[in-house]
Amino acid sequence: MCVMADCCKLTKEMLSEEKICDLADFYKVFGDSSRLKVLWALHHGELCVTHLAEQLGMTAPAVSHQLKMLRQSHLVRTRRSGRNIYYRLADDHVQKILELGLEHTEE
């Protein structure tokens, strides 16, 4: 049953079109299995492209491509050590998103 007060509350709390699009773009990043593999590997700790590629059975260029998209989406961060660049999850939010998604799919 739709109550007028509830409809007015929804109208006030509805996100702007821009925020809806930003949120949709954010979730699209999680819609690719290769990116999810990279994120899940980084969920367990910091890795360089070479180690990620070895662990995931992917080529280094393929991993680099996915990491570029993840960096642009602010889901991973980098740290340089000598000639190597190490990647890690950007923050605890990304880890929680992965864990909650997995928990939901296992229900």
C-alpha positions in Angstrom: 0.0 0.0 0.0 1.4 3.4 -1.0 0.9 6.0 1.6 1.3 9.6 0.5 3.7 10.4 3.3 6.0 7.5 2.2 5.9 8.8 -1.4 6.9 12.3 -0.3 9.7 10.8 1.8 11.0 8.8 -1.2 10.9 11.9 -3.4 13.1 13.8 -0.9 15.5 10.9 -0.5 15.8 9.9 -4.1 19.3 10.3 -5.6 20.0 12.8 -8.3 20.4 11.4 -11.9 24.1 12.2 -11.7 24.6 10.2 -8.5 22.6 7.3 -9.9 24.9 7.3 -13.0 28.0 7.5 -10.8 26.8 4.6 -8.7 25.9 2.5 -11.8 29.4 3.1 -13.2 30.9 2.1 -9.8 29.1 -1.2 -9.8 30.0 -1.8 -13.5 33.6 -2.1 -12.4 32.6 -5.1 -10.3 30.8 -6.7 -13.3 34.0 -8.1 -14.9 35.4 -11.4 -13.7 39.0 -10.4 -14.5 38.7 -7.3 -12.4 37.1 -9.3 -9.6 40.0 -11.8 -9.7 42.5 -8.9 -9.4 40.5 -7.3 -6.6 40.2 -10.7 -4.7 43.9 -11.3 -5.0 44.6 -7.9 -3.7 42.1 -8.5 -0.9 44.8 -10.9 0.5 47.6 -8.4 0.2 49.8 -6.1 -1.8 51.2 -7.5 -5.1 53.0 -6.4 -8.2 51.8 -7.0 -11.8 54.1 -9.9 -12.3 52.9 -11.8 -9.2 49.3 -11.0 -9.9 49.7 -12.4 -13.5 51.3 -15.5 -12.2 48.7 -16.0 -9.4 45.7 -15.4 -11.7 47.0 -17.2 -14.8 46.7 -14.0 -16.8 49.2 -12.1 -18.9 50.9 -9.0 -17.4 49.4 -6.7 -20.1 45.9 -8.1 -19.3 46.5 -7.5 -15.5 47.9 -4.0 -16.2 44.8 -3.1 -18.2 42.5 -4.2 -15.4 44.6 -2.4 -12.8 44.4 0.8 -14.9 40.6 0.6 -14.7 40.6 -0.2 -11.0 42.9 2.8 -10.3 40.7 5.1 -12.3 37.8 3.9 -10.2 39.7 4.6 -7.0 39.5 0.9 -6.0 43.3 0.3 -5.9 46.3 2.3 -4.8 50.0 2.0 -5.8 53.3 2.1 -4.1 56.6 2.3 -5.9 59.6 0.4 -4.6 62.6 0.7 -6.9 61.5 -0.4 -10.3 58.4 -2.2 -9.1 55.0 -0.9 -8.5 52.9 -2.6 -5.9 49.1 -2.6 -5.9 46.7 -2.8 -2.9 43.0 -2.2 -2.3 42.3 1.5 -1.9 40.7 1.2 1.5 38.6 -1.0 3.8 35.4 -0.1 1.9 36.6 -2.1 -1.1 37.4 -5.1 1.1 34.0 -4.9 2.7 32.2 -4.7 -0.7 34.0 -7.8 -1.8 33.2 -9.7 1.4 29.6 -8.6 1.4 29.1 -9.6 -2.2 30.6 -13.0 -1.6 28.5 -13.4 1.5 25.3 -12.5 -0.4 26.1 -15.0 -3.2 26.7 -17.8 -0.8 23.3 -17.4 0.9 
